[in-house]
Amino acid sequence: MKRWICLLFTIMIAVTVTFGAAETADRQEPSMREQTEEPIIKDLDQLDETVRSYYQAMINEKERFDYQGYGEQVAGYQYAVVFMDEEDTIPAMLLAECSWDGVRYIKVFQYDPDKPGLWENLDPLNEYRNMLYLREGGKGLLLWYSDGAYDSGITEIRLEQYNLKYHDLWYGNNGTWPDDIPKEDISWIDIP
């Protein structure tokens, strides 16, 4: 029931935001990659006004999303704006609910200039026994996961046609990150 209520609220916000942005739909969206040399945009101010307004609306409504945090007490929220693929011209926004023990439960939002509107993943990512990184050069997300005992692996996560696609890259012993899969830390920004 909780999931249906959250889905209903998400649809209501998406419709509200879509109608509010209808007047800007006729504009051609600029390439965010052309505006910056870095693969990671660290601040919403660096985004196109339309994209920024959509992402800001989601940040403002951060507490209404179901992050599937499994009941942990919420310690705060963070966001990051990242390119999920080398072909992207508009970055995605990661919105995280942080638990008291440092685990992030992460929603992914992607602005779609063709609608215009936002895509949202309904099954959040999490960092329980996992760590999320950006692939070096902004070519997707890397999820380091562990079975909690001896083995770990790396899965690449990309956004393709508004679906999260998972591709296993490596599996091995805990504590070993292969040199041939370079990574970057994600620049998370605390939300007051």
C-alpha positions in Angstrom: 0.0 0.0 0.0 2.9 2.4 0.9 4.4 1.8 -2.5 1.1 2.7 -4.3 0.8 5.9 -2.2 4.4 6.9 -3.1 3.8 6.0 -6.8 0.6 8.2 -6.8 2.6 11.1 -5.2 5.4 10.7 -7.7 2.9 10.8 -10.6 1.2 13.9 -9.2 4.6 15.7 -8.8 5.7 14.6 -12.3 2.4 16.0 -13.8 2.7 19.2 -11.9 6.4 19.7 -12.8 5.7 18.8 -16.5 2.9 21.3 -16.8 5.0 24.0 -15.1 7.8 23.4 -17.6 5.6 23.3 -20.7 6.5 26.9 -21.7 10.2 25.9 -21.9 9.6 22.8 -23.9 10.0 24.6 -27.2 13.6 25.5 -26.4 16.5 23.3 -27.5 18.3 21.8 -24.5 22.0 22.7 -24.5 24.6 20.1 -24.1 25.8 20.0 -20.5 29.0 18.2 -21.6 29.9 21.2 -23.8 29.6 23.6 -20.8 32.2 21.8 -18.6 35.4 19.9 -18.9 34.8 17.8 -15.9 32.7 14.6 -16.1 31.0 15.4 -12.8 28.9 18.5 -12.3 29.2 19.4 -8.7 26.5 22.0 -8.3 23.0 22.5 -9.5 23.9 26.1 -10.5 25.9 24.7 -13.4 22.8 23.1 -15.0 20.5 24.5 -17.6 17.6 26.4 -15.9 15.0 23.8 -16.9 17.0 20.8 -15.7 17.9 22.6 -12.5 14.2 23.4 -11.8 13.2 19.7 -12.2 16.1 18.5 -10.0 15.5 21.2 -7.4 11.9 20.1 -7.2 12.9 16.6 -6.4 15.4 17.8 -3.7 12.6 19.9 -2.2 10.4 16.8 -2.0 13.2 14.5 -0.8 11.3 13.1 2.2 8.3 11.8 0.2 10.2 9.2 -1.8 10.4 5.5 -0.8 14.1 4.8 -0.6 13.5 1.3 0.7 15.9 2.0 3.6 14.6 -1.0 5.6 13.6 1.1 8.6 16.9 2.6 9.6 16.7 6.1 11.2 17.3 8.8 8.6 20.4 10.9 9.4 20.1 13.2 6.4 20.0 13.5 2.6 22.6 14.1 -0.1 22.6 14.5 -3.9 25.1 14.2 -6.7 24.8 15.2 -10.3 26.7 12.8 -12.6 26.9 11.7 -16.2 25.8 8.1 -16.4 27.2 7.5 -19.9 29.8 9.0 -22.2 27.1 9.8 -24.7 25.0 11.8 -22.2 24.5 15.5 -22.8 22.3 16.0 -19.7 23.5 14.5 -16.4 21.4 12.4 -14.0 20.8 13.3 -10.4 21.4 10.8 -7.6 19.3 11.6 -4.5 20.3 9.7 -1.4 18.7 9.1 2.0 21.4 8.4 4.5 21.0 6.2 7.5 22.6 6.7 10.9 25.2 4.1 10.1 26.3 5.8 6.8 24.4 3.6 4.3 23.0 5.5 1.4 19.7 4.5 -0.3 19.7 6.1 -3.7 17.1 7.2 -6.2 18.2 8.1 -9.8 16.4 10.9 -11.7 17.1 11.7 -15.3 15.6 14.7 -17.2 14.0 13.8 -20.5 13.9 16.8 -22.9 11.6 15.0 -25.3 8.7 14.9 -22.8 9.8 17.2 -21.0 9.8 15.5 -17.6 11.7 13.3 -15.3 12.5 9.6 -15.2 12.8 8.0 -11.8 14.0 4.5 -10.9 11.4 2.8 -8.6 13.9 0.3 -7.2 16.5 2.4 -5.4 20.2 1.5 -5.3 21.8 1.0 -1.9 25.2 1.0 -0.3 24.6 -1.8 2.3 27.7 -3.9 1.9 28.2 -1.9 -1.3 30.0 1.3 -2.4 28.9 3.4 -5.4 31.6 5.0 -7.6 31.7 6.9 -10.9 33.6 5.1 -13.6 36.6 7.2 -14.5 35.8 9.8 -17.1 32.0 9.8 -16.4 31.1 6.6 -18.2 28.6 5.1 -15.8 28.3 4.1 -12.2 30.3 1.3 -10.6 28.8 -0.7 -7.7 31.3 -2.5 -5.5 29.4 -5.3 -3.7 30.4 -7.8 -1.1 28.8 -11.0 0.2 29.9 -10.0 3.7 32.4 -12.9 3.9 35.1 -13.5 1.3 34.0 -12.5 -2.1 33.2 -9.2 -3.8 32.4 -7.9 -7.3 32.0 -4.9 -9.5 28.9 -4.2 -11.5 28.6 -1.3 -14.0 25.3 0.6 -13.9 24.3 2.7 -16.9 21.1 4.4 -17.9 19.9 3.2 -21.3 16.6 4.3 -22.7 15.5 5.3 -19.2 16.2 1.9 -17.7 19.1 1.0 -15.3 21.2 -1.6 -17.0 23.5 -3.8 -14.9 26.7 -5.4 -16.3 29.0 -7.5 -14.2 32.6 -6.5 -14.8 34.6 -8.4 -12.1 34.2 -11.0 -9.3 37.0 -11.9 -6.8 38.4 -11.7 -3.3 37.3 -9.0 -0.9 39.6 -6.0 -0.6 41.0 -6.3 -4.2 40.0 -3.6 -6.7 41.4 -4.5 -10.2 43.7 -1.9 -11.8 42.0 -2.1 -15.2 38.7 -0.7 -13.9 39.5 2.9 -12.9 37.0 4.7 -10.7 36.3 8.2 -9.2 34.6 9.1 -6.0 31.2 10.6 -6.4 31.0 14.2 -5.0 28.0 14.0 -2.7 26.5 17.2 -1.5 24.7 17.4 1.8 21.1 18.7 1.7 20.3 21.0 4.7 
